[in-house]
Amino acid sequence: MSHFALRNTPTLIGLLITLCLGFGCVTTPPRQQHNICSVFDQHPTWYDYARQSAQTWGTPPQILMAFVRHESSYKENAKPAFKWFLFVPLGRPSSATGYAQAQDPVWEEYEAERGSLFRSRSDMEDALDFIGWYNHKSNKQLGLSKWNTRELYLAYHEGRGGYKRGSYKKKPKLLKVADKVARTADKYGQQLKQCESRFQCRHWYQFWPLCSRSVS
């Protein structure tokens, strides 16, 4: 490497960071969101994150990814749309942000338990860990099976207190969404059986017995 290149490397790195902050280094949402195999083909590390969350908390990868699809359409900086009164912006209806659309209070609870250093709602690894963590809480406090996508989603959307009170029962639109999330998870699960082997043990450091192929 030339003396010029070495001397200017820090400057170039700084420029890249500045551009990233100024214009946003955004992860492209999957092109074919209806197919989990295509999603993982485009973003193979997401499979690793989903599997890691599943091993930690017990929610299957297909359910985790179905939550993300319907919460944010895989958009890392997703937020609820602004509310307007005529031409006056009234703000957003909630603080939900990122892949998992986690709101501020519950995200702070999550950070208090899991540590807040470098965690971000715009990071897929953290988002999937958060969903798994939340579903684990729903399992312990509400007795919901970690395979029961519909009920887990209702508890996720309404909060565990709201779920206990049955607040979702008066929300027909939410019930339809919960059914849709469940169908997506079922579809993802069937698709994953056909392609999961190509995402497992693909790294040079992953070998038996440290890595084994499993079926969701």
N, C-alpha and C positions, 0 to 999 in steps of 0.2 A: 504494500500500500504506500502511496506517495506521501511525502511530508505534508503536502497541501491537504490531502484527504484526512490524515490523522489530526492535523491542527484544526480542521473544520468539522470533525465528527460531532463534538458537543453542540456546535451551532446548528448543524443539520437536525440533530435529535430534538433540540429545543424548538426548532421551526416546526417539526412534525407534531410535537406536543401542542404547540400553539394552534396549529391548523386543526388538530383534533378537537381542542376545546372550543375553538371559534366556530367551526362548521359542523362539528359533531361526527364522531366515528360511530356510525350506527350499524348494528348487526342487521343484515337484510332478513326480513321475515321469509319463511319458506314459501316457495311458489305453489306447491301442491299440499295445502294444509289438510286435505281430506285423507291423505295417505301418510301414515306414520313412517313407513319405510322411506318415502321421499323426503320427509322432514329430517330424518336422521342421516340420509345420504347427503343432504345439503349442509347439515350441522352435526357431524358425527360425535362431537364432544357432548352434545346434549344427551345422547344415549348414556354416556358415562355418568353424567350428572343425575339423570333419572334413575339409573340403576343404583347409584350411590345413595340417593335419597330413599329408595325402596329398601335397601339393605339396612339403613339406619332407622327408618320409621315404620316400614311395613306396607305403605301404599304402593300398589303395583305401578310400573312405569306408564302403562297406557292410561291409567286414571289421572296420574300427575299431568301428563301431556294434554289430556282432554280438558282439564281445568284451565291450563294455560291458553289453549286454543280459544275457548269460549270467554275467558276473562279479558284477553288482550289481543287476540289474533296474532300472537307471537311478536308483538311490537314492544320493544324494550322500554320505551318511554311513554307508553299508553297512559292516558288520563281520561277521566270522564269529560264529556263535552261541556262547554260553558252553557250556563243558563242565561237567557236574555229576557228582558222586559222591554218590548218595542226595540229601541236601539241602545238600550242601557245594559251592559254586561253585569250580571248578578253573581258571577263567580261559578266555580265548579261545585257540584252537589256533595262531593266528598274529597278526602285527601288520598284516595286510591291512586296508586302509581305502579308502573312497571309491569313485568310479565304476569305476576300473580295478582295485580291490583290490590296489594296489601295497603290498608289504611294506617295512618300514623300511630294510633294507640296500640294496635295489635302488633305492628312492626316493632315498636319500642319494647313491647313485652317479649317478643321473639329475641331481639338483640340482648335484652337483659339476661336471658337464659343461655343464648348461644354465643354471645360476644358480639360486639359491634364493629370491631376493627376490620375495615375494608369491605364490610358487607354492603350490598346495594340491591335495591329492588329492580334495578335495570340489568342485573347479572343473572343469567339463567341458572347457574349453579345455586345461588342463594335463593332464587325464587322457588325452585323445586324443593330445596331443603325446607323452606318456609311452609309450603303446601303440605309436605309430609309431616312436618312438626305439628301443624294445625290439625290435620286429620288424626294424628296420634292422640292429641288432646281430646278430640271429639270421641274417639274410641274409648278413652279412659273415663271421660266425664258423662258421656251420653250413651255409651254401650253400642255405638255404631260400628258395624263391621267395616274393616278397611277395604273391603271389596264392594261395598254398597255405595256405588258412585252417586246415585240420586240423593240419598239422605246425607252423605258427606258434603255434597255440594250445597244443599239447603242449609246445613249448619255453617258452612263456610261463608255463604252469602249473608245469612241473617245474624250470624254470631251464635254462640252456643246458648246464650240466654234467650235470644229470640226464637231459636229452635225449640227450646224447652216450652216456651209460651205458645208455640204453634203459630207464630206470626206469618209464616209462609202459607198457611192454609187459606188466607184471604188474598193471596197474590197469584191469580191464575197465570199471568205472564211468566212469573218466576218459576212456577211449577212446570210450564212448558219448556223453559230453558233447562231446568234440572233434568227433565226427560231427554232433552237433546244432548246434554253432556254425557248422560249415561249411554246413549246410543253411540256417541263418538268413542267413548272408552271401550265399548264392546267391539266396535269396528276396528279400532286401533289394536286391540288385543288379538283379534284374528289375523290382522295384517302382520303383526310383530312375530307371530309364530312362523311366518314364511321367510322372514328376513333377519331375525335377531342374530343368527349365527355369524353373520358377516360383520357385526359391530362388536362382538365379544372377542376378547383376547387378541385384538389386532395390533397391540403395541408390542415392541420388542421385549419389554420387561415383564409382559404378562404371560406366564407359563404355569402349567400345573406343578404343584398344587396351589400356587398363588392365584391362579385364575382357572375357572371352569365354566363351561358352556351350560347355561340353564335356559329353561323355557318359561316365559311369563304366564 
